[in-house]
Amino acid sequence: MSNMFKNINLSKSKKLFEEAQKYLVKGVNSPVRYFKPFPFFVEKAKDCYLFDVDGNRYIDYCLAYGPMVLGHANDNIINTVKEQLELGTAYGCPTEKEIVLAKEIVNRMPCAEMVRFVNSGTEATMSAIRLARGITKKNKIIKFDGAYHGAHDYVLVKSGSGALTHGSPNSPGIPEETTKNTLLVPFNNEDAIKKTIAENKDEIACIIVEPVMGNIGCIPPKEGYLKFLREITEENDIILIFDEVITGFRIAPGGAQEYYNVVPDLATVGKIIGGGFPIGAIVGKKELMENFSPNGNIYQAGTFNGNPISVSAGIETLKNLDNEFYTQTSKTAKKISDFIGETAEKYKIPNKIYNVSSMFQIYFNENEVVDYETAKKSNTERFMKYFYGLLDNGVFIAPSQFECCFTSIKHDDEVVEKTLNAIEEVFKSLK
Ligand SMILES: Cc1ncc(COP(=O)(O)O)c(C=O)c1O
């Protein structure tokens, strides 16, 4: 490791990794956090920076995989959480703050008439699928190759994110009976959906889709594709679920459904609405949501659902997502992604770069990336060289070709300039 980097010393991280491995599998608690030969260990974070235990500082474009839109350790979030800490941290009873956050969500997101808070995006998609199956009394679901909807059994097939990065897109341990009802289709392909629906007439409960595929890099939907999904689901009594755990409140105030002007029946959200604390939510049309227990009989529950700390931080976060936030974060992401593309061209490195609002990713690939198969043909080895190079130059992105980069409100002009210099430095020697 020591000779991998010219500028950073990771000796304390190395020691911690050796210790961590004794107790934690590969030293981490989520596979995406591991990269070879060992990850740096974080001491603290502020604004757009992560600081590791060896005193290195990194400009952060991973942002905890999305939630930190206001940057790390935001003062207002700290204050609101401190106030809530004094008032108690879990009650097992409802609070007014849950109404406030639910209202903020309903006011922003077009499909959201009601909300059920849970603790993670994983729980949100699991429960949304259960809701769709319970309402329609059908078992099959359609999921896209390479989409990641969390780490639960219905959806861990041909999965993106860490599952793909670490070579287990189809995880062992999931009974075939569980996933035989998960029908897989390539993203951005109308014929595949038509065929799958025709072959499984009246058996499909829902289609679950990441409107922008953010767990296999950053793949935008082709023009009209989401509208096509809306129409074909309506024609066939299939519930359309947008998994907006990444895109929700990030790419527009109302998420991808506002950005692309297509309203699903249900959506799953998370990350941003917890302001850096654990959360998830299922949102959607009242007539569907009311089927959740205790009003209906589709069971969903959680000791920490609507946890007051997460909810307080979420309210404070959403309050700050004004027009300026969306203009600035998208402008920053566009500037950086344009520069990456131009620099890659300058150094004759085959590339395709995609940017939607404050999300972006480069693929080391000669051809357009539109789905799982095309994404998988990218040069992942070169991507890791790019990753290590950026790290050595003080920039942290998620350590995989199959993740996405994000900007926050704290990535200002000075930080962007530093980032562009680091990018130039890396491409100079990228092979
Ligand atoms: C689109 C999408 N859905 C669901 C999830 C799962 O969310 P969580 O990690 O909070 O369980 C993720 C996590 O990255 C995600 O990106």
The ligand as a MOL file (V3000), in Angstrom:
LIG
                    3D

  0  0  0     0  0            999 V3000
M  V30 BEGIN CTAB
M  V30 COUNTS 16 16 0 0 0
M  V30 BEGIN ATOM
M  V30 1 C -31.9000 2.8910 -4.9550 0
M  V30 2 C -31.6580 2.2980 -3.6170 0
M  V30 3 N -32.6330 1.5960 -3.0230 0
M  V30 4 C -32.4760 1.0560 -1.8050 0
M  V30 5 C -31.2910 1.1780 -1.1300 0
M  V30 6 C -31.1130 0.5640 0.2330 0
M  V30 7 O -31.0640 1.5850 1.1830 0
M  V30 8 P -30.3560 1.3140 2.6210 0
M  V30 9 O -28.9020 1.1490 2.3570 0
M  V30 10 O -30.7110 2.5430 3.4190 0
M  V30 11 O -30.9820 0.0850 3.1600 0
M  V30 12 C -30.2330 1.8840 -1.7120 0
M  V30 13 C -28.9450 2.0310 -1.0090 0
M  V30 14 O -27.9680 2.4880 -1.5060 0
M  V30 15 C -30.4310 2.4740 -2.9770 0
M  V30 16 O -29.4550 3.1490 -3.5840 0
M  V30 END ATOM
M  V30 BEGIN BOND
M  V30 1 1 1 2
M  V30 2 1 2 3
M  V30 3 2 2 15
M  V30 4 2 3 4
M  V30 5 1 4 5
M  V30 6 1 5 6
M  V30 7 2 5 12
M  V30 8 1 6 7
M  V30 9 1 7 8
M  V30 10 2 8 9
M  V30 11 1 8 10
M  V30 12 1 8 11
M  V30 13 1 12 13
M  V30 14 1 12 15
M  V30 15 2 13 14
M  V30 16 1 15 16
M  V30 END BOND
M  V30 END CTAB
M  END
